[in-house]
Amino acid sequence: MRFVKLTALLGALLAFANPSFAEQQKEQVLVLLSSETQMQLADGSSYETGYYLNEFGVPADELLKAGYELVLATPKGNAPAVDKNSVQAMYFGGDEAEMARIEKVIANLPGINDTHTLKEVIDSGLGKFSGVFIPGGHAPLIDLANNADVRTILQHFHEKSKPTAAICHGPIALLSAQQSPVEYEQNIAQGQYAQATDWLYDGYKMTIFSNPEEAIFEGSLNGKKLRYYPAKAMATAGGDMKFAGEWQPNVVVDRELITGQNPFSDKQLAKELISALKQRN
């Protein structure tokens, strides 16, 4: 007991004498983002995409305010791109000023223009991270849903029961946590028989951008079609899918997994993630 008190006292003295010491003691949350900006459609053409501004920025802002440090990682270690269609005040309650503030929050994140690669964060040791967060936008369908490094990362958080949060299309990354995610994705896209083998999240309650919501989005593609609907892919893999009505906030929590259905689930997802992180302390 005396040692614990002395350690706490020493920490307080060091933080007082050197404010940067307190910064170094912040818990870290890993943020997985896509490296890509061009999503292939069913006819072979492409659609420009990226992360959704509010789906990344609102939870990131709440995590920062709660005292967490964010470590950004992408498959290529490059700067992630925002989906231009997400830069709209409608995703911020119609508040242009709030949207601009969140844009600044993202712009000021350490590493936003030069992220770590997934391999780098794996090699550096995943044990230092308290949780992982995967923002949405269609970009995760390109390079996070079929990625062996994503599987390695998710397996760590799954086995350690650390909070794992994903929003809108972000949960599609969970499909990497199986034996053959590339084959599974190809079979789903081609309308063939698909079976997820040893999927870490088989039977978990979860959500993702719903089929009706995706159909509305697809209607904006001038007759073109997506390669597959994420909600169908997750259900086929073995997810116990839970949906609210279109554009209604919906967050599902099952064990360490926290998933949000759509852009309007951003604040609720942030709240659940921070609550789960605090419960581990």
C-alpha positions as CSV (number, residue, x, y, z in Angstrom):
1,M,0.0,0.0,0.0
2,R,2.9,2.4,0.9
3,F,4.5,1.6,-2.5
4,V,1.2,2.4,-4.3
5,K,0.9,5.7,-2.5
6,L,4.5,6.6,-3.2
7,T,4.1,5.7,-6.9
8,A,1.0,7.9,-7.1
9,L,2.8,10.8,-5.4
10,L,5.8,10.4,-7.7
11,G,3.6,10.5,-10.7
12,A,1.8,13.6,-9.5
13,L,5.2,15.3,-8.8
14,L,6.5,14.4,-12.2
15,A,3.3,15.6,-13.9
16,F,3.6,18.9,-12.0
17,A,7.2,19.4,-12.8
18,N,6.9,18.3,-16.4
19,P,3.4,18.6,-17.9
20,S,4.5,16.5,-20.9
21,F,4.8,13.5,-18.5
22,A,1.0,13.6,-18.0
23,E,0.5,13.6,-21.8
24,Q,2.7,10.5,-22.1
25,Q,0.5,8.7,-19.6
26,K,-2.7,9.0,-21.7
27,E,-4.4,5.8,-22.7
28,Q,-4.2,5.2,-26.5
29,V,-7.0,4.3,-28.8
30,L,-6.1,2.9,-32.2
31,V,-8.0,4.3,-35.2
32,L,-8.2,2.2,-38.3
33,L,-8.8,4.1,-41.6
34,S,-8.8,3.2,-45.2
35,S,-5.9,4.1,-47.5
36,E,-8.2,4.2,-50.6
37,T,-10.4,6.6,-52.3
38,Q,-11.8,4.8,-55.4
39,M,-14.4,2.0,-54.7
40,Q,-15.1,-0.4,-57.5
41,L,-18.7,-0.8,-58.5
42,A,-20.4,-3.9,-60.0
43,D,-19.8,-2.7,-63.6
44,G,-16.1,-2.2,-63.0
45,S,-16.3,1.6,-62.8
46,S,-15.3,3.4,-59.6
47,Y,-16.9,5.7,-57.1
48,E,-14.9,8.4,-55.2
49,T,-15.1,7.8,-51.5
50,G,-13.2,8.1,-48.2
51,Y,-14.1,8.4,-44.5
52,Y,-17.3,10.2,-43.4
53,L,-16.4,13.5,-41.7
54,N,-18.8,13.1,-38.7
55,E,-18.3,9.4,-38.3
56,F,-14.6,9.9,-37.8
57,G,-14.5,13.4,-36.3
58,V,-17.3,13.3,-33.8
59,P,-16.1,10.2,-31.9
60,A,-12.5,11.4,-32.3
61,D,-13.4,14.7,-30.7
62,E,-15.2,13.0,-27.8
63,L,-12.3,10.6,-27.2
64,L,-9.9,13.5,-27.1
65,K,-12.1,15.5,-24.7
66,A,-12.2,12.3,-22.5
67,G,-8.4,12.3,-22.3
68,Y,-7.5,9.6,-24.8
69,E,-4.7,9.8,-27.3
70,L,-5.5,8.7,-30.9
71,V,-3.1,6.7,-33.0
72,L,-4.0,6.6,-36.7
73,A,-3.2,3.7,-38.9
74,T,-4.0,2.8,-42.6
75,P,-2.9,-0.1,-44.7
76,K,-0.4,2.0,-46.7
77,G,0.5,4.6,-44.0
78,N,-0.8,7.5,-46.1
79,A,-3.2,10.4,-45.4
80,P,-6.8,9.2,-45.3
81,A,-9.2,11.2,-47.5
82,V,-12.6,12.5,-46.5
83,D,-15.7,11.6,-48.6
84,K,-16.7,14.9,-50.1
85,N,-20.4,13.9,-49.8
86,S,-20.0,13.8,-46.0
87,V,-19.0,17.5,-45.8
88,Q,-22.5,18.6,-45.2
89,A,-24.1,20.4,-42.2
90,M,-27.0,17.9,-42.2
91,Y,-24.7,15.4,-40.4
92,F,-24.0,18.0,-37.7
93,G,-27.6,18.9,-36.9
94,G,-27.5,21.6,-39.5
95,D,-24.7,23.5,-37.7
96,E,-22.1,24.8,-40.2
97,A,-19.9,26.1,-37.4
98,E,-19.9,22.7,-35.7
99,M,-19.0,21.0,-38.9
100,A,-16.1,23.5,-39.4
101,R,-14.9,22.8,-35.8
102,I,-14.8,19.0,-36.4
103,E,-12.9,19.6,-39.6
104,K,-10.3,21.4,-37.6
105,V,-10.2,18.6,-35.0
106,I,-9.4,16.1,-37.7
107,A,-6.9,18.4,-39.4
108,N,-5.0,18.8,-36.1
109,L,-4.8,15.2,-35.2
110,P,-1.1,14.0,-34.9
111,G,-0.3,11.8,-37.8
112,I,-3.4,12.7,-39.9
113,N,-1.2,13.4,-43.0
114,D,1.3,10.5,-42.4
115,T,-0.4,7.7,-40.6
116,H,1.2,4.5,-39.3
117,T,0.9,1.4,-41.5
118,L,-1.1,-1.5,-40.0
119,K,2.1,-3.5,-40.0
120,E,3.9,-0.8,-38.0
121,V,1.3,-0.7,-35.2
122,I,1.3,-4.5,-35.1
123,D,5.1,-4.6,-34.9
124,S,5.2,-1.9,-32.2
125,G,2.9,-4.0,-30.0
126,L,-0.9,-3.9,-29.7
127,G,-0.8,-4.2,-26.0
128,K,-0.4,-0.5,-25.4
129,F,-3.8,0.3,-27.0
130,S,-6.9,0.4,-24.8
131,G,-9.4,0.1,-27.7
132,V,-9.8,0.3,-31.4
133,F,-12.2,2.5,-33.5
134,I,-13.1,2.1,-37.1
135,P,-14.9,5.1,-38.8
136,G,-17.2,4.6,-41.7
137,G,-17.6,5.8,-45.2
138,H,-17.5,3.3,-48.1
139,A,-13.7,3.2,-48.2
140,P,-13.4,0.4,-45.6
141,L,-15.0,-1.9,-48.1
142,I,-12.0,-1.5,-50.4
143,D,-9.1,-2.4,-48.1
144,L,-10.2,-3.2,-44.6
145,A,-12.8,-6.0,-45.2
146,N,-10.2,-8.4,-46.7
147,N,-7.0,-7.6,-44.9
148,A,-4.8,-10.0,-43.0
149,D,-3.3,-7.2,-40.9
150,V,-6.8,-6.1,-39.9
151,R,-7.4,-9.7,-38.8
152,T,-4.3,-9.7,-36.6
153,I,-5.3,-6.4,-35.0
154,L,-8.9,-7.4,-34.4
155,Q,-7.9,-10.8,-33.0
156,H,-5.8,-9.0,-30.3
157,F,-8.7,-6.8,-29.2
158,H,-11.1,-9.7,-29.3
159,E,-8.9,-12.0,-27.3
160,K,-8.2,-9.3,-24.7
161,S,-11.8,-8.2,-24.6
162,K,-10.8,-4.6,-25.4
163,P,-13.5,-2.2,-26.7
164,T,-13.8,-2.6,-30.5
165,A,-16.0,0.1,-32.1
166,A,-17.0,0.7,-35.7
167,I,-19.7,2.9,-37.3
168,C,-21.8,2.8,-40.5
169,H,-19.6,1.0,-43.1
170,G,-16.7,0.6,-40.6
171,P,-18.0,-2.7,-39.3
172,I,-17.3,-4.3,-42.7
173,A,-13.7,-4.5,-41.4
174,L,-14.8,-7.2,-39.0
175,L,-15.1,-9.6,-42.0
176,S,-11.3,-9.7,-42.1
177,A,-11.3,-11.6,-38.8
178,Q,-11.8,-15.0,-40.5
179,Q,-9.6,-17.5,-42.3
180,S,-10.2,-16.5,-45.9
181,P,-11.7,-13.0,-46.1
182,V,-10.6,-12.4,-49.7
183,E,-12.4,-15.5,-50.9
184,Y,-15.4,-14.8,-48.8
185,E,-15.7,-11.2,-50.2
186,Q,-15.3,-12.5,-53.8
187,N,-18.0,-15.1,-53.4
188,I,-20.4,-12.5,-51.8
189,A,-19.7,-10.0,-54.6
190,Q,-20.3,-12.7,-57.3
191,G,-23.5,-14.0,-55.7
192,Q,-22.0,-17.4,-55.1
193,Y,-22.2,-19.5,-51.9
194,A,-20.2,-17.9,-49.2
195,Q,-19.2,-19.2,-45.8
196,A,-17.1,-17.4,-43.2
197,T,-14.7,-19.8,-41.6
198,D,-13.7,-19.3,-38.0
199,W,-15.1,-15.8,-37.9
200,L,-14.3,-14.2,-34.6
201,Y,-17.6,-12.4,-34.4
202,D,-19.9,-15.3,-35.4
203,G,-23.2,-14.9,-33.4
204,Y,-22.4,-11.5,-32.1
205,K,-25.2,-8.9,-32.1
206,M,-24.1,-6.1,-34.3
207,T,-25.3,-3.5,-36.9
208,I,-24.0,-1.8,-40.0
209,F,-25.5,0.5,-42.7
210,S,-28.8,-1.3,-43.4
211,N,-30.0,-2.7,-46.7
212,P,-32.7,0.0,-47.1
213,E,-30.2,2.8,-46.4
214,E,-27.8,1.3,-48.9
215,A,-30.5,1.1,-51.5
216,I,-31.2,4.8,-51.0
217,F,-27.5,5.5,-51.5
218,E,-27.2,3.2,-54.5
219,G,-30.1,5.2,-56.0
220,S,-27.7,8.1,-56.3
221,L,-25.3,6.2,-58.6
222,N,-27.3,6.9,-61.8
223,G,-28.3,3.3,-62.3
224,K,-25.0,1.7,-61.3
225,K,-24.8,-0.9,-58.5
226,L,-22.6,-1.8,-55.6
227,R,-20.6,-5.0,-55.7
228,Y,-22.5,-6.2,-52.6
229,Y,-24.6,-4.9,-49.7
230,P,-22.6,-4.9,-46.5
231,A,-25.5,-5.8,-44.3
232,K,-26.1,-9.0,-46.3
233,A,-22.4,-9.9,-46.1
234,M,-22.4,-9.5,-42.3
235,A,-25.5,-11.5,-41.9
236,T,-24.3,-14.3,-44.2
237,A,-21.0,-14.5,-42.2
238,G,-23.0,-15.1,-39.0
239,G,-23.7,-11.7,-37.5
240,D,-26.9,-11.3,-35.5
241,M,-27.9,-8.1,-37.2
242,K,-30.0,-5.5,-35.4
243,F,-31.4,-2.5,-37.3
244,A,-33.4,0.6,-36.6
245,G,-35.4,2.5,-39.2
246,E,-33.5,4.4,-41.9
247,W,-31.3,7.2,-40.6
248,Q,-32.3,6.6,-37.0
249,P,-29.5,6.4,-34.5
250,N,-28.7,2.8,-33.5
251,V,-25.8,1.4,-31.6
252,V,-25.5,-2.3,-30.7
253,V,-23.2,-3.5,-27.9
254,D,-22.3,-7.2,-27.5
255,R,-19.4,-8.1,-25.3
256,E,-16.4,-6.0,-26.5
257,L,-18.0,-5.1,-29.8
258,I,-19.7,-1.7,-30.3
259,T,-21.3,-1.0,-33.7
260,G,-23.3,2.0,-35.0
261,Q,-25.7,1.7,-37.9
262,N,-25.4,5.0,-39.8
263,P,-23.9,8.5,-39.7
264,F,-26.5,9.6,-37.1
265,S,-25.2,7.1,-34.6
266,D,-22.0,9.0,-34.1
267,K,-22.6,10.6,-30.7
268,Q,-24.2,7.5,-29.2
269,L,-21.3,5.3,-30.4
270,A,-18.8,7.7,-28.9
271,K,-20.6,7.5,-25.6
272,E,-20.7,3.7,-25.6
273,L,-17.0,3.5,-26.5
274,I,-15.9,5.8,-23.9
275,S,-18.0,4.1,-21.3
276,A,-16.5,0.7,-22.2
277,L,-13.0,2.1,-22.1
278,K,-13.6,3.5,-18.6
279,Q,-15.1,0.3,-17.3
280,R,-11.8,-1.5,-18.0
281,N,-9.9,0.8,-15.6
